[in-house]
Amino acid sequence: MSDPHALATLLNSVMADAEGAVTPPIVQTSLFTFDNYQDFEDRMAGRTNQAIYTRVQNPTVAAFENLIATAEGGDAAVGFASGMAAISSTLLAFVKPGCRIACIEHVYPDTYRLMERLLRPFGIEITYHSAQEFEDKPELLKGVDIAYLESPSSVVFQPMDLPRVAKHARHHGTLTMIDSSWASPVFQQPLTLGIDIVLHSASKYISGHSDTVAGVVVSSLDHISRIRDLSLPLLGGKLAPFEAFLLTRGLRTLEARMNQHEATANLFVDRLATLPNVRRVNSPGANTVPGLTGRSGLMSVEFDDSVDIPKLSDALSLFRLGVSWGGFESLILPARVGLAQAGEQNSMQKFGVSPNLVRLNIGLENAEDLWADFLTALNQSAT
Ligand SMILES: *Cc1c(COP(=O)(O)O)cnc(C)c1O
């Protein structure tokens, strides 16, 4: 973060309550009754900021939303039941019939399906472009209503010069959205770089413990009001109070966890580069692009044909086989299975991802233990 003390200070102020509790209460209620008729009228007319019904507003959820909004340098936030609920509810609040979306290649596979299976049949035109095209071809945004970005992108982790792309977008009046789950607000704050809307799968680093599925959107008051008026109440994918409590808990250790993920990821990137059977490591580090201040623990490694990937997956013991990421435990996900859905040409196949690619989630276990596990398994599975 630009100010490393901001999040910690903020957390302390939120936690302080009259009875000295250091964590926020979980307000597990669906409705909030009115004091009297006048209060009823005032609240229904939106003249006070008090909650009415948990589908739309809840104090435990609001506590998390205020924290993440500040951490991202935004005005306001809306929590959702999942990252996909945040992504779909945000896109659906801004698309119009016949509008055009320019989307990053290698976008998260379920976002790709949302574009192709849900939005395209409604008459929305979607085109896909690399990070370099977004940077170097400003004219590609001419007539484009929404630029849907990830930096770095999924699986191949291609980073993007966000200030540059934001400038092109402003020139063409294009609304910019970014899925920033990889960096978390600790390593990148896209709103401060000129991007309009930031999305997170909070199931990953923000939760940090592989025990929550949740999402969040951060932006200006205007954009957040639109989402609060339209897709939050009408699609109803709200964040639950208990999940919001877990996310607030996650924020308390986010910076410490990200620093640990980075230290071990740096060790892996340095040592992977010395191995003869590694063709390529995809893992953007601090300052690879403007505004990126750290390397997270999610990376991918492309091996040469000497490595038997099923054998490698089975030989690992600390790295477990699994989807998702961002928690304590280290994971391996071979692209050939994890990203190829049965019978469907998904974004990874369409944009060409090597079958020799594996995604690694570098967790919080001891760094030397993780490297020893990886090297032993690799030696057992390479010919
Ligand atoms: C996991 C993930 C999502 C989807 O989030 P859910 O919380 O699983 O719905 C979106 N984008 C990225 C980059 C992800 O890794």
The ligand as a Gaussian input file, in Angstrom:
#p B3LYP/6-31G(d) Opt

LIG

0 1
 C      -11.464000     -17.196000      -8.047000
 C      -11.435000     -16.057000      -8.985000
 C      -12.616000     -15.408000      -9.382000
 C      -13.981000     -15.893000      -8.956000
 O      -14.185000     -15.700000      -7.605000
 P      -15.191000     -16.615000      -6.723000
 O      -15.078000     -15.987000      -5.381000
 O      -14.688000     -18.011000      -6.798000
 O      -16.544000     -16.468000      -7.339000
 C      -12.500000     -14.304000     -10.187000
 N      -11.303000     -13.868000     -10.622000
 C      -10.158000     -14.472000     -10.282000
 C       -8.865000     -13.928000     -10.797000
 C      -10.182000     -15.589000      -9.463000
 O       -9.041000     -16.218000      -9.148000

